[in-house]
Amino acid sequence: MTDRFSAFLAGAGLQLRRMDDEHLVDFFDCGRDAGMDKWFCQTAMKWQREDMCAVWVLSPADNATDPLGFFTLSAHQVIPGNVDKCHRAADASNKSWVNNLRQPFPAQLLGKFALDGSQQGKGLGAILMTCVYAKHVEAADVAGAKFLVVDVREDDLVTYYSERFGFERSGLIDEMAQMYRPTWVVREDLNEALKLP
Ligand SMILES: CC(C)(COP(=O)(O)OP(=O)(O)OC[C@H]1O[C@@H](n2cnc3c(N)ncnc32)[C@H](O)[C@@H]1OP(=O)(O)O)[C@@H](O)C(=O)NCCC(=O)NCCS
């Protein structure tokens, strides 16, 4: 998987690196959310140093310090009642016990997801989401994570995540729409995206 993911990125002329002090974040401008830009410039490294999240930065293959986009992942939990029964068990033969679990499901939260304004509307969002899937599946393989979750404020973004990537909407949590994708579905989509020509 790691080799195929590296080849996928190289083929797109891109690289993905965990955020570090060399990234030139001062000019990042997603054009829609000043809070997102400020968080990336001023807070992201602090959060990562405290292991509150991992910050992953997408850059051109030949310019490792230039951020085209970034996302964050953190360990998370989902209450079973927030996931439709039809999405709980990956294997139909496990439905009887998985659907009756009362404990929270392990998950990963896609906390931030943004492209620089100059990179939007060109399909790079789909590549950035493939990077999210790759890191989510790696984390799930290491520590278990049954769902990838994103909490979304704007209605437009609910449409974006559901129509472009197939996230399911589970309900409102503190006025945020919680959306999720089962990891087994993410794995299938990742395998499909990484099929090399
Ligand atoms: C979300 C994002 C990465 C998508 O980039 P992309 O894949 O290139 O997609 P596009 O720029 O074509 O935009 C996708 C749609 O989402 C909408 N959208 C994107 N960010 C939005 C925001 N913050 N608020 C409302 N709508 C937004 C766009 O208007 C567009 O709608 P349309 O399909 O009806 O035209 C990029 O738009 C972005 O960085 N937005 C700002 C940061 C952000 O809001 N991130 C999500 C927070 S969880």
The ligand as an SDF file (V2000), in Angstrom:
LIG
                    3D

 48 50  0  0  0  0  0  0  0  0999 V2000
  -13.2260   22.0080    0.7220 C   0  0  0  0  0  0  0  0  0  0  0  0
  -12.1750   22.1970   -0.3720 C   0  0  0  0  0  0  0  0  0  0  0  0
  -10.8680   21.5070    0.0460 C   0  0  0  0  0  0  0  0  0  0  0  0
  -12.7010   21.5700   -1.6620 C   0  0  0  0  0  0  0  0  0  0  0  0
  -11.8350   21.8480   -2.7160 O   0  0  0  0  0  0  0  0  0  0  0  0
  -12.1510   21.2480   -4.1810 P   0  0  0  0  0  0  0  0  0  0  0  0
  -12.2220   19.7730   -4.0900 O   0  0  0  0  0  0  0  0  0  0  0  0
  -11.1900   21.8580   -5.1310 O   0  0  0  0  0  0  0  0  0  0  0  0
  -13.6210   21.6460   -4.4520 O   0  0  0  0  0  0  0  0  0  0  0  0
  -14.2320   23.0140   -4.9790 P   0  0  0  0  0  0  0  0  0  0  0  0
  -13.3320   24.1760   -4.6820 O   0  0  0  0  0  0  0  0  0  0  0  0
  -14.5950   22.7350   -6.3770 O   0  0  0  0  0  0  0  0  0  0  0  0
  -15.5200   23.2200   -4.0390 O   0  0  0  0  0  0  0  0  0  0  0  0
  -16.4430   22.2130   -3.7340 C   0  0  0  0  0  0  0  0  0  0  0  0
  -17.7750   22.7800   -3.3120 C   0  0  0  0  0  0  0  0  0  0  0  0
  -17.7610   23.0550   -1.8990 O   0  0  0  0  0  0  0  0  0  0  0  0
  -18.1030   24.4300   -1.6640 C   0  0  0  0  0  0  0  0  0  0  0  0
  -17.2980   24.9210   -0.5260 N   0  0  0  0  0  0  0  0  0  0  0  0
  -15.9830   24.7340   -0.3260 C   0  0  0  0  0  0  0  0  0  0  0  0
  -15.6000   25.3040    0.8430 N   0  0  0  0  0  0  0  0  0  0  0  0
  -16.7180   25.8490    1.3730 C   0  0  0  0  0  0  0  0  0  0  0  0
  -16.9910   26.5540    2.5650 C   0  0  0  0  0  0  0  0  0  0  0  0
  -16.0430   26.8150    3.4770 N   0  0  0  0  0  0  0  0  0  0  0  0
  -18.2680   26.9570    2.7980 N   0  0  0  0  0  0  0  0  0  0  0  0
  -19.2320   26.6800    1.9240 C   0  0  0  0  0  0  0  0  0  0  0  0
  -19.0410   26.0120    0.7740 N   0  0  0  0  0  0  0  0  0  0  0  0
  -17.8020   25.6000    0.5070 C   0  0  0  0  0  0  0  0  0  0  0  0
  -17.7630   25.1210   -2.9670 C   0  0  0  0  0  0  0  0  0  0  0  0
  -18.5120   26.3150   -3.1270 O   0  0  0  0  0  0  0  0  0  0  0  0
  -18.1420   24.0760   -4.0060 C   0  0  0  0  0  0  0  0  0  0  0  0
  -19.5210   24.0430   -4.2230 O   0  0  0  0  0  0  0  0  0  0  0  0
  -20.1150   23.7340   -5.6970 P   0  0  0  0  0  0  0  0  0  0  0  0
  -19.6900   22.2970   -6.0130 O   0  0  0  0  0  0  0  0  0  0  0  0
  -21.5810   23.8850   -5.5040 O   0  0  0  0  0  0  0  0  0  0  0  0
  -19.4880   24.7390   -6.6010 O   0  0  0  0  0  0  0  0  0  0  0  0
  -11.8760   23.7010   -0.6550 C   0  0  0  0  0  0  0  0  0  0  0  0
  -13.0210   24.3020   -1.1850 O   0  0  0  0  0  0  0  0  0  0  0  0
  -11.4480   24.4630    0.5660 C   0  0  0  0  0  0  0  0  0  0  0  0
  -10.2720   24.4520    0.9120 O   0  0  0  0  0  0  0  0  0  0  0  0
  -12.4000   25.1670    1.2090 N   0  0  0  0  0  0  0  0  0  0  0  0
  -12.0760   26.0120    2.3500 C   0  0  0  0  0  0  0  0  0  0  0  0
  -11.7570   25.2290    3.5760 C   0  0  0  0  0  0  0  0  0  0  0  0
  -12.9470   24.4180    4.0540 C   0  0  0  0  0  0  0  0  0  0  0  0
  -14.0510   24.9430    4.1670 O   0  0  0  0  0  0  0  0  0  0  0  0
  -12.6990   23.1260    4.3290 N   0  0  0  0  0  0  0  0  0  0  0  0
  -13.6900   22.2110    4.8310 C   0  0  0  0  0  0  0  0  0  0  0  0
  -13.8060   22.3160    6.2970 C   0  0  0  0  0  0  0  0  0  0  0  0
  -14.2030   20.7640    7.0010 S   0  0  0  0  0  0  0  0  0  0  0  0
  1  2  1  0
  2  3  1  0
  2  4  1  0
  2 36  1  0
  4  5  1  0
  5  6  1  0
  6  7  2  0
  6  8  1  0
  6  9  1  0
  9 10  1  0
 10 11  2  0
 10 12  1  0
 10 13  1  0
 13 14  1  0
 14 15  1  0
 15 16  1  0
 15 30  1  0
 16 17  1  0
 17 18  1  0
 17 28  1  0
 18 19  1  0
 18 27  1  0
 19 20  2  0
 20 21  1  0
 21 22  1  0
 21 27  2  0
 22 23  1  0
 22 24  2  0
 24 25  1  0
 25 26  2  0
 26 27  1  0
 28 29  1  0
 28 30  1  0
 30 31  1  0
 31 32  1  0
 32 33  2  0
 32 34  1  0
 32 35  1  0
 36 37  1  0
 36 38  1  0
 38 39  2  0
 38 40  1  0
 40 41  1  0
 41 42  1  0
 42 43  1  0
 43 44  2  0
 43 45  1  0
 45 46  1  0
 46 47  1  0
 47 48  1  0
M  END
$$$$
